[in-house]
Amino acid sequence: MKQYKYPNIKDWKSLCERPLQNQENLSEQVKSIFDEVKISGDKALKLYTEKFDGVALSSLKVSEIEIEEAKNLVSDDLKSAIKIASENIRKFHASQQEEKKIIETTEGVFCWRESRAIENIGIYIPGGTAPLFSTVLMLGIPANIAGCKNIALCSPPDKDGKINPAILFTADLVGIKNIFKVGGSQAIAGLTFGTETLPKVDKIFGPGNQYVTFAKQLALNYNMAIDIPAGPSEVLVIADESSIPEFVASDLLSQAEHGTDSQVILLSNSETIINEINIEIERQLKELPRHEIAKIALQNSKSILSNSIDEAIDFSNFYAPEHLILSIENAENFTDKITNAGSVFLGNYSPESAGDYASGTNHTLPTNGFAKNYSGVSLDSFVKKITFQNITKNGIQNIGKNIELMAEAEELMAHKNAVSVRLKYLENEN
């Protein structure tokens, strides 16, 4: 990790820059894939699956037999762990349901808001070296609670034309039946346009590599909605002398192993603690199966010595991390000062891994500074809010004159007349 001591506030911007991804020809490649999928549908999806995943598929949809076979390949212990995580995630997201509240804004004027599920959603689940079956829980469960009618899940197949068994088990657990062996930007294109096999959806969710991320952004040009702008994973840890270096090092490495473009940031008001954490990082790094990936990520990461914990929190708000861990004394006392973060973990015994898997909060979070203006995925991500109003005779008489005056001032006389005819009708009625 690169080390910085007491950086001036004018240098914060450069310190907050994320690692640049190699986007050479990325835009052209993804746009070409979109064009081909739009024109050729399933044929294009199969060609790109053979090209990128190394397998020729006769069918893109996962069969019920494949799902049943996959369920038998998942160990009982893992099944139990997934079910416990599922229960916690369901509890937390069910608590986000809102009751209808009818507000009488003026006597006789009643207004309220109701939620309606987005009917057709697409979920993308990465496969490869890190098949994220946990993301199936994070997206499938709130989709079900919201009442989404049609859920399509895409995930890339392996060389044998199979999707990771844990992904299929988890999808079945949360009730997702329409599962497709399609990965990469071609999956996003398929969900955007619809093909002979893949349904066209209304909103796309899920993480992915830079091709998937760019494809989701490109899908916006085709009237598609997406969950959040998301890039490489990141964590920022603030540690003081009450922190346990072994714990902090493990948290930093848990993000570094995601990918070579992940970023981890350590801030502390103690140089001693920073040194102890760095020693722990070196020790633990050697034991990780993905140590080469984590090692490269650490080369682009930073440790920063701050004047105080308050200054460290100010820097964190400027950085707006996807994950923020406060390994500090009385961490709960600092929550009001946090303004920009995707998800926050308080104290020495709240590892970021808990939020990734089983505490109940959602791990689909804004990265790359988007925590300044985006929330993580929640139940609200799967619904639209529709406002209603019911105005009585008395109500239109109470606010009618105000509407007339405002409409006339904006020179929208038809707007004024829509009220005037009603007021005149009521006047004649009386």
Helices and strands as residue ranges (DSSP letters): E 2-5, G 9-11, H 12-15, H 26-40, H 42-53, H 64-73, H 76-94, E 103-106, E 109-117, E 120-124, H 133-146, E 150-155, H 165-173, E 178-181, H 184-193, E 203-205, H 210-219, G 220-222, E 225-226, E 234-239, H 245-256, E 263-268, H 271-285, H 291-299, E 302-305, H 309-319, E 323-327, G 331-337, E 343-346, H 352-357, G 370-372, G 379-382, E 383-391, H 393-409, H 413-429
